[in-house]
Amino acid sequence: MPVYEYITTDPEKGCLRCRNGFELHRPLSRPALTHCPLCKNPVKKLISKGVSSPQILKPMSVSDAKKAGFTVLEKRDVGTYEKL
């Protein structure tokens, strides 16, 4: 289940929890939260800073990139690239 971060749109009216921001576990099938569960103040969803991405342990070779379906370009001159 993904973790969503929310913060109030009006810090002067929000409770301590939504003024500082809070995290909430919600299924993908449920709509985004529009109001704080405690004080009912409007909230907005934040974009998370921590993003999970796969780690590549070794640089990808040209042949590996082609096998994975990528187009491999090599820089030849200023603004000029050649397809390998």
C-alpha positions as CSV (number, residue, x, y, z in Angstrom):
1,M,0.0,0.0,0.0
2,P,1.5,3.4,-1.0
3,V,2.3,6.1,1.5
4,Y,0.8,9.6,0.8
5,E,1.9,12.9,2.4
6,Y,-0.6,15.6,3.0
7,I,-0.3,19.2,4.4
8,T,-3.0,21.8,5.1
9,T,-3.7,24.5,2.5
10,D,-4.4,27.1,5.3
11,P,-1.9,26.7,8.2
12,E,-3.6,29.2,10.5
13,K,-6.8,27.1,10.6
14,G,-5.3,23.7,10.6
15,C,-4.6,21.4,13.6
16,L,-1.1,20.7,14.8
17,R,-1.0,17.4,12.7
18,C,-2.0,18.9,9.3
19,R,0.0,22.1,9.8
20,N,3.2,20.1,10.1
21,G,2.1,17.5,7.4
22,F,1.3,13.9,7.9
23,E,1.6,10.6,6.1
24,L,-1.2,8.2,5.4
25,H,-1.3,4.6,4.0
26,R,-4.1,4.4,1.4
27,P,-4.9,1.9,-1.3
28,L,-4.6,3.0,-4.9
29,S,-8.3,2.4,-5.5
30,R,-9.3,5.1,-2.9
31,P,-9.5,8.8,-4.0
32,A,-7.1,11.3,-2.7
33,L,-7.8,12.8,0.7
34,T,-9.3,16.4,0.5
35,H,-9.7,17.2,4.2
36,C,-7.8,16.5,7.4
37,P,-9.3,13.5,9.3
38,L,-9.1,15.4,12.6
39,C,-10.0,19.0,12.0
40,K,-11.7,18.8,8.6
41,N,-9.4,21.6,7.2
42,P,-8.7,21.3,3.4
43,V,-5.4,19.5,2.7
44,K,-3.3,18.9,-0.4
45,K,-1.2,15.9,-1.4
46,L,2.6,16.5,-1.4
47,I,5.1,15.0,-3.8
48,S,7.4,12.7,-1.8
49,K,11.1,13.5,-1.7
50,G,12.1,9.9,-1.1
51,V,11.7,7.9,-4.3
52,S,12.5,4.2,-4.6
53,S,14.3,3.4,-7.7
54,P,16.2,0.2,-8.7
55,Q,20.0,0.3,-8.3
56,I,22.2,-0.6,-11.2
57,L,25.2,-2.4,-9.9
58,K,27.3,-2.0,-13.1
59,P,27.1,0.4,-16.0
60,M,24.8,-0.9,-18.8
61,S,26.7,-1.9,-21.9
62,V,25.5,-0.8,-25.4
63,S,24.4,-4.4,-26.2
64,D,22.5,-4.7,-22.9
65,A,20.7,-1.4,-23.6
66,K,19.8,-2.5,-27.1
67,K,18.5,-5.9,-25.8
68,A,16.3,-4.0,-23.2
69,G,14.8,-2.0,-26.1
70,F,16.6,1.3,-25.7
71,T,17.9,3.5,-28.5
72,V,21.6,4.1,-28.0
73,L,23.0,7.4,-29.2
74,E,26.6,8.6,-29.3
75,K,27.6,12.3,-29.4
76,R,29.5,13.2,-32.5
77,D,29.6,17.0,-32.5
78,V,27.8,19.9,-30.7
79,G,24.1,19.0,-31.1
80,T,24.8,16.0,-33.3
81,Y,24.2,12.5,-32.3
82,E,24.5,9.2,-34.2
83,K,22.4,6.1,-33.6
84,L,24.6,3.1,-32.7
